[in-house]
Amino acid sequence: MAEIRTQVAIIGAGPAGLLLGQMLHVAGVDSVILERQDRTYVENRIRAGVLEQGTVDMLHEVGVDARLKREGLVHDGVEIAFLGKRHRVDFRDLVGKTVTVYGQTEVTRDLIEARLAVGRPLVFEAADVAIHGADGDAPWLTYRKDDALHTLRCDYVAGCDGYHGVSRQTIPRHLLRTYDRTYPFGWLGILADVPPASHELIYAAHERGFALASMRSPRRSRYYIQSRIDERLEEWPDERIWEELKLRLGVSMTTGPSIEKSVAPLRSFVSEPMRWGRLFLAGDAAHIVPPTGAKGLNLAASDVYYLSRAFRSRYRSGDDYLLDAYSSMALARVWKAERFSWWLTSMLHKFHDPDSFEARMQLAELEYLIGSRAARTALAENYVGLPY
């Protein structure tokens, strides 16, 4: 059995785990990252692509923003469409901040390259990861790699392994409180190498259901339509999706063959607390948001912000205060982002019959939003990211 030691063991090589590893490296804290998938799989996972300014600043802080600066698309606002009209919410005017469109896939690739460039341990295809002794003073992990059993001893464990990962499941159930909402629809998404329909995102509330026009670059577009959770993709050829998008968005667009199609369910989920002993949860291991507010990756980054500074304080000065406060500090921001994502989802999606009281309330909310600078400011403040 091979055995190694580190200060912080990180489970999961998604953006949360990789960013935490880079933050710790810059702070002079040793870490080992374990990932159950291979590198190709991790680098090609299709995910969101809107970065808050805080996330961009963190990537700059760790020196992983060169390609982001070249290829990222800075957006000053978004458009909200309903009743056949588009209305712009100007972030820069309202709150003096922006967001940057840069795919999570690209963020992941940049962070992997940075990790390998500094020679810090990153173990792909680490199978059967198990956490031991997290409620004591000397936790350790076991995992299988190349048909051999390995042991990783550490001071702390950072669980960045997503909703289905081992980290949250290691915490005794009676100590966790979970909050969950599953929405009665999904997003049918299409990715295509065609120019975007607009230079900024368009969120459309339509009688046929929600639609979103987004992009990954000036030549690659990402579109979504509200759909049934159990939609069969074979029933949605590209031509049908493009026609539905044109109806709901009310814009002309360049169409082309899809390079990826999928149906994603929408869910709000929070697990409390985000710490058990020397095990700390970050990202989707602790919370999930519907993608409407573009908060998933950014919430993971804010967790890393709090956790990396807590570890830095612990190893530089021996101060445990930030580690002890991590769960409450992270959750305070998590719940605000959950509220924003729930609100935006509730306002823009079709839940009810168009003639129902609830549907008229949605319309009234949209009209109030567009007619009130204070309401638009609240949307802008949340969309660009609340302060840490």
Backbone hydrogen bonds, N-H to C=O, Kabsch-Sander energy under -0.5 kcal/mol:
donor,donor_aa,acceptor,acceptor_aa,energy
2,A,149,L,-1.3
4,I,151,T,-2.4
6,T,153,R,-2.4
8,V,30,D,-1.6
9,A,156,Y,-2.7
10,I,8,V,-0.5
10,I,32,V,-3.2
11,I,9,A,-0.5
11,I,158,A,-2.6
12,G,10,I,-0.6
12,G,34,L,-3.8
18,L,14,G,-2.6
19,L,15,P,-2.6
20,L,16,A,-2.4
21,G,17,G,-2.3
22,Q,18,L,-2.1
23,M,19,L,-2.6
24,L,20,L,-2.6
25,H,21,G,-2.1
26,V,22,Q,-2.2
27,A,23,M,-1.5
28,G,24,L,-0.5
28,G,25,H,-1.4
29,V,24,L,-3.1
32,V,8,V,-1.6
33,I,121,P,-1.8
34,L,10,I,-2.8
35,E,123,V,-2.7
42,V,38,D,-2.1
43,E,39,R,-2.6
44,N,40,T,-1.0
44,N,41,Y,-0.7
45,R,42,V,-0.9
47,R,45,R,-0.6
51,L,49,G,-0.6
51,L,100,T,-3.3
53,Q,384,V,-1.1
56,V,52,E,-2.1
57,D,53,Q,-2.6
58,M,54,G,-1.8
59,L,55,T,-2.1
60,H,56,V,-2.0
61,E,57,D,-2.3
62,V,58,M,-1.5
63,G,60,H,-1.5
64,V,59,L,-3.1
69,K,65,D,-2.4
70,R,66,A,-1.4
71,E,67,R,-3.1
72,G,68,L,-2.6
73,L,101,V,-2.2
74,V,72,G,-0.7
75,H,99,V,-3.1
78,V,89,V,-1.5
79,E,201,L,-2.5
80,I,87,H,-3.2
81,A,79,E,-0.5
81,A,203,Y,-3.4
82,F,85,K,-2.2
83,L,205,A,-0.5
85,K,82,F,-1.8
87,H,80,I,-2.4
89,V,78,V,-3.2
90,D,88,R,-0.6
91,F,76,D,-1.7
91,F,89,V,-1.0
92,R,76,D,-1.5
94,L,90,D,-2.3
95,V,91,F,-3.3
96,G,91,F,-1.1
96,G,92,R,-0.9
97,K,91,F,-0.7
99,V,75,H,-1.9
100,T,51,L,-2.3
101,V,73,L,-3.1
102,Y,49,G,-2.6
102,Y,100,T,-0.7
104,Q,48,A,-3.2
106,E,103,G,-0.5
107,V,103,G,-2.1
108,T,104,Q,-2.6
109,R,105,T,-2.1
110,D,106,E,-2.5
111,L,107,V,-2.3
112,I,108,T,-2.4
113,E,109,R,-2.4
114,A,110,D,-2.1
115,R,111,L,-2.4
116,L,112,I,-2.5
117,A,113,E,-2.1
118,V,114,A,-1.4
119,G,116,L,-0.9
120,R,115,R,-1.6
123,V,33,I,-3.2
124,F,122,L,-0.7
125,E,37,Q,-2.1
126,A,35,E,-2.7
127,A,125,E,-1.0
127,A,144,R,-2.9
130,A,142,T,-2.3
132,H,140,W,-2.7
136,G,133,G,-1.8
140,W,132,H,-2.3
141,L,152,L,-3.0
142,T,130,A,-1.9
143,Y,150,H,-1.9
144,R,127,A,-3.3
145,K,148,A,-2.5
148,A,145,K,-1.3
150,H,143,Y,-3.3
151,T,2,A,-2.7
152,L,141,L,-3.0
153,R,4,I,-2.7
153,R,151,T,-0.5
154,C,139,P,-2.0
155,D,7,Q,-1.8
156,Y,7,Q,-1.8
157,V,278,R,-2.9
158,A,9,A,-3.1
159,G,157,V,-0.6
159,G,280,F,-3.7
160,C,11,I,-2.2
160,C,158,A,-1.0
165,G,162,G,-1.3
169,Q,165,G,-0.7
170,T,166,V,-1.1
170,T,167,S,-1.0
171,I,167,S,-0.7
171,I,168,R,-1.0
175,L,172,P,-2.0
176,L,173,R,-1.5
177,R,272,E,-2.9
179,Y,270,V,-2.8
181,R,268,S,-3.0
183,Y,181,R,-0.5
183,Y,266,L,-2.2
186,G,227,S,-3.1
187,W,264,A,-2.7
188,L,186,G,-0.5
188,L,225,I,-2.9
189,G,187,W,-0.7
189,G,262,S,-2.9
190,I,223,Y,-2.4
191,L,260,E,-2.3
192,A,221,S,-2.2
193,D,257,P,-0.6
194,V,192,A,-1.9
202,I,213,A,-1.8
203,Y,79,E,-3.0
204,A,202,I,-0.5
204,A,211,A,-3.0
205,A,81,A,-2.9
206,H,204,A,-0.6
209,G,206,H,-1.7
211,A,204,A,-1.8
212,L,224,Y,-2.2
213,A,202,I,-2.3
214,S,212,L,-0.6
214,S,222,R,-2.7
216,R,220,R,-2.9
217,S,220,R,-1.7
220,R,217,S,-0.7
221,S,192,A,-2.8
222,R,214,S,-1.5
223,Y,190,I,-2.4
224,Y,212,L,-2.1
225,I,188,L,-1.7
226,Q,210,F,-2.8
227,S,186,G,-2.4
231,E,228,R,-1.2
233,L,231,E,-0.6
235,E,232,R,-2.0
236,W,233,L,-2.0
240,R,237,P,-0.6
241,I,237,P,-1.8
242,W,238,D,-2.6
243,E,239,E,-2.0
244,E,240,R,-2.1
245,L,241,I,-2.6
246,K,242,W,-2.2
247,L,243,E,-1.9
248,R,244,E,-2.4
249,L,245,L,-2.9
250,G,246,K,-1.8
259,I,191,L,-3.4
260,E,191,L,-1.0
262,S,189,G,-1.7
264,A,187,W,-2.7
266,L,185,F,-1.1
268,S,181,R,-2.9
269,F,288,I,-2.5
270,V,179,Y,-2.4
271,S,286,A,-2.5
272,E,177,R,-2.8
276,W,279,L,-2.7
278,R,134,A,-3.5
279,L,276,W,-2.3
280,F,157,V,-2.7
280,F,278,R,-0.5
281,L,274,M,-2.9
282,A,159,G,-2.3
285,A,282,A,-1.0
286,A,283,G,-2.4
287,H,283,G,-1.5
288,I,269,F,-2.5
293,G,290,P,-0.9
294,A,291,P,-1.7
299,L,295,K,-2.9
300,A,296,G,-1.8
301,A,297,L,-2.1
302,S,298,N,-2.0
303,D,299,L,-2.2
304,V,300,A,-2.1
305,Y,301,A,-2.1
306,Y,302,S,-2.0
307,L,303,D,-2.9
308,S,304,V,-3.0
309,R,305,Y,-1.5
310,A,306,Y,-1.7
311,F,307,L,-2.4
312,R,308,S,-2.4
313,S,309,R,-2.2
314,R,310,A,-2.1
315,Y,311,F,-2.5
316,R,312,R,-2.2
317,S,313,S,-2.0
318,G,313,S,-0.6
318,G,314,R,-1.2
319,D,313,S,-1.4
320,D,318,G,-0.5
324,D,320,D,-2.6
325,A,321,Y,-1.8
326,Y,322,L,-0.8
326,Y,323,L,-0.7
329,M,325,A,-2.5
330,A,326,Y,-3.0
331,L,327,S,-2.5
332,A,328,S,-1.6
333,R,329,M,-1.1
334,V,330,A,-2.3
335,W,331,L,-2.7
336,K,332,A,-0.9
337,A,333,R,-2.1
338,E,334,V,-2.6
339,R,335,W,-2.3
340,F,336,K,-2.1
341,S,337,A,-2.5
342,W,338,E,-2.6
343,W,339,R,-2.7
344,L,340,F,-2.6
345,T,341,S,-2.2
346,S,342,W,-2.6
347,M,343,W,-2.0
348,L,344,L,-1.7
349,H,345,T,-1.7
351,F,349,H,-0.8
356,S,353,D,-2.4
360,R,356,S,-1.7
361,M,357,F,-1.9
362,Q,358,E,-1.9
363,L,359,A,-2.0
364,A,360,R,-2.4
365,E,361,M,-2.3
366,L,362,Q,-2.3
367,E,363,L,-2.6
368,Y,364,A,-2.3
369,L,365,E,-2.5
370,I,366,L,-2.3
371,G,367,E,-1.8
372,S,368,Y,-1.2
372,S,369,L,-0.6
373,R,371,G,-0.5
376,R,372,S,-2.2
377,T,373,R,-2.4
378,A,374,A,-1.9
379,L,375,A,-2.0
380,A,376,R,-2.8
381,E,377,T,-3.0
382,N,378,A,-1.8
383,Y,379,L,-2.7
384,V,380,A,-2.5
385,G,381,E,-0.6
